[in-house]
Amino acid sequence: MEVTRQNFKDCLSTVYSAIEEADFLAIDGEFSGISDGPNVSALTNGLDTPEERYTKLKKHSMDFLMFQFGLCTFRYDSSKSKYITKPFNFYVFPKPFSRTSPDIKFICQSSSIDFLASQGFDFNKVFGHGIPYLNQDEEAQLREQTEERRNQHANGLGTPSFISPSSSKVPAHVPDEQKDYINKVVEKVERLFNGNGKTLNLDPCTGFQRKLIYQTLSWKFPKGLHVETLETEKKERYIQISKVDEEERKRREQQKLEKEQEELNNAVGFSRVIHAISKSGKLVVGHNMLLDVMHTIHQFYCPLPEDLQDFKEVAMCVFPRLLDTKLMASTQPFKELINNTSLAELEKQAKETPFKPPQVETAEGFPSYDTAQEQLHEAGYDAYITGLCFVSMANHLGSFLMPPISHISPRSKLVEPFFNKLFLMRIIDIPYLNITGPDLQPKRDHVLYVTFPKEWKTSDLYQLFSAFGNIQVSWIDDTSAFVSLSQTDQVQIAMNTSRYAESYKIQTYADYIQGKQQEKEKLGQPAKTWGDDGWVKHHYPSSTASAGFGFSRRKRSISPTQGEQGGNDGVSGDGWNHYSFPDSTGSKKIKYDDVGGQASVEAVESKTSEGWLKMTNSSYLAEPSPVPDAKSPEGADSGSYADGTATWRQTPTAPGRKSQKSKKKSDASDSTSSLFEVPEVW
């Protein structure tokens, strides 16, 4: 459904109900550009830390505009065994609703505009009919200004919209060059006042002339007139003067107050949709969605905080549950099955064996998308196919159960390992940004930080390190780069050979990070540490960055609560050890009680092939009571299987690709590496 400023108010209730009934939401955004400074390769250095990547994106990407927002809601209809979708395509533009409202400045990148134009993007709908918006600070400020003007008018102060007896008791001072103009206006008003006419529209004039007109008329005609400034279609401002009695004056003033309130509510505009998504607490799915999340918060909630950890807190208040399909597709068990994780290719591969095309149906009254006729880079369509990719991959996880389950709920424990981890593009050894906890910190012992003259090129660096075999150069700026050596023991040799160099300087990666931390401390930015519960411990009083988002500030744990787990047995402190590579003994078999279909905490060993998950607790099944497969014997209890057990199966292997072999270890407990552990998985 295409939504612009013309039909936004009429569609808003439909959007609200779609969000409320959905099982999960998929989003996507289109922007006026990506980077205002460095090219994409410099913006996405392969050895960035999460803090550096966030700082770069905040500095170089937030002045662009998200001017199209795609939302597709997915509701599972168990009677039809398919998802019912409701796609929305919003055109967004920060149209100022008054002279006091924010006048947003934004920039465009020619390559991005050219690309969108080549895809048939309708810029006229953005600039001519885009839905306005205000963030929370802007909305609060405008409401305060509106209330202040009302109070001034009520007390006879400021510029009145009607003539009050006490407004002015002395004539206004009119400059000589304006006297003829004001006298002509007074003559017109006298004719109106003494004649049969009801309304007089003056020609458009300057703001100073309007001020003189208000002051003069309030002195000469203390009663019986209503004076109001209006605007033509061409944005020209003019004054309308009407003859009114006291009752009519009050009625018109009330109408004006109601109109101001309606205009302010309209100015909040598209932010209402984001507020509804946030308030729902539903799972929000995106593809390579870090920029989408940053822009959404920046435009519709509040300016992004300087610090990454503060951003994480704000992000969790706005979007309690996020899932990135690009990260999901790049992780076991999918990385062995998917060789291209771009959205268009992922959508195609997610319909092929071993995946099954998701069963979906577009709700009545909504235009349906045909994936055979790609409409890529229309935000609504991209959100739609992002949701399809998630459904296919989530349902594929059900194939690891024995017997298989064809539908995996977005609330399933099987999907939880992918929650709140956003894909970090082109970083070699940190695949994701962890919104709910500390980020991965690889040692990078083989990496050197090199500074050199501006004239140097990549070939100069290769020549400098020619004695060390294969190297990898990751440019930072014109005078510095990271150089990755093939062997860690070469680092000290390189340091020794550069000790007396004058034109360049070499540091270990550890020294480089330590130097940056010292610079932060000099600037008064205290270090932050992470507690045992995975939440940052501030060395200063807690900020109020997340206040006003509809969510109270609270600690969020990745692992399920104790009540959800049904006990502490077999549950690791970080809640991730259940999702791991099994050892050579095979996967686990979960035994179910005959009564109620509840799984026993006791895990039974089963000699099966290698898989990707290992279960030690019943709470990690797709549903509290697993749904029997269509092939299950008739008459079997709906909460249990025929033999009372469910087994993890080996992941199906894509044709022509070898399944990944697990390392054999003597101790089974040593094999439970985390799903996202680096570098074993990545």
Buried (B, 14 or more C-beta within 10 A) or exposed (E): BBBBBEBBEEBBEBBBEBBEBBBBBBBBBBBBBBBBEBEEEBBBBBBBBBBBBBBBBBBBBBBBBBBBBBBBBBBBEEEEEBBBBBBBBBBBBBBEBEEEBBEBEBEBBEEBBEEBEEEEBBBEBBEBBBBBBBBBEBBEBBBEBBEEBBEEBEEEEBBBBBBBEEBBEEEBEBEEEBEEBBEEBBEEBEEBBEEEEEEBEBEBBEEEBBEBBBBBBBBBBBEBBBBBBEEEEEEEBBBEBBBBEEEBBEEBBEEBBEEBEEBBBBBBBBBBBBBBBBBBEBBBBBBBBBBBBBBBBBBBBBEBBEBBBBBBBBBBBBBBBBBBBBBBBBBBBBBBBBEEBEBEEBBBBBBBEEBBEBBBEBBEEBEEBEBEEBBEBBBBBBBBBBBBBBBBBBBBBBBBBBBBBBBBBBBBBBBBBBBBBBBBBBBBBBBBBBBBBBBBEBEBEBBBBBBBEEEBEEEBBEEBBEEBEEBBBBBBEEBBBBBBBEEEEBBEEBBEBBEEEEEBEBBBBBEBBEEBEEEBEEEEBEEBEEEEBBBBEBEEEEBEBBEEBEBEBEEBEBBBEEEEBBEEEBBEEBBBBBBBBBBEEBBBBBBBEEEEBBBBBEBEEBEBEBBBBBBBBBBBBBBBBBBBBEEBEEEBBEBBBBBBBBBBBBBBBBEEEEBBEBEEEEEEEEBBBBBBBBEEBB
